[in-house]
Amino acid sequence: MSIFSDLESEIIRFLSDHESFIVSEAFQRSTRGVGDAIEDLIVKNLGDIASNISDVTHTDFSRRAMEDVALESDGNYYAIDIKTHRLSTKFNMPNLTSVKRLMDFYEERSNYFTVAMIEYNLSDGGELADLYATVEPIEHFSWECLRIGALGWGQIQFRNASDIVVNTSQTRKEWLKLFTSRLREHYAGEKEKIEERLEYI
């Protein structure tokens, strides 16, 4: 078992134990409430969730940080970005992180930018159903399901949260080579757009 699969199991166990709290809290707030309640619970209780995985956890991050929570284990630092996805929705394209932040972060080999995707549904009775967790470092997500959006230096996004492709055999080096290639293509396209706009002006 890896730290990622262990964390998946612990998150599902914890959320299942707090199902009634999540749903009751959610309906007191907004239509986005279930996802918010799930994320809040993980952030506030990471120490308990990861107690058998890591002795060092971090939960005090600003809104602009690339991670919502983090943990340290065996000399590695895992910055965890929590995403939630209601399975009944047809299309979501969540942002993950900026390409500049990831490049700077991955200068250190012991750093792992990790995505915790929590998927769920609500039953007709308003109960939490179909609860799943995928916890993987970004280099395990195939470029089939990723894209670079035009925001700042570029923003890595899921093409569609309903169609995530994980490849655990893909190495960081392999992923970064593809990342560099996609980023060059993205910048070439942005250059053409800018030149067209300059010509128009």
Disulfide bonds with the S-S distance in Angstrom:
none
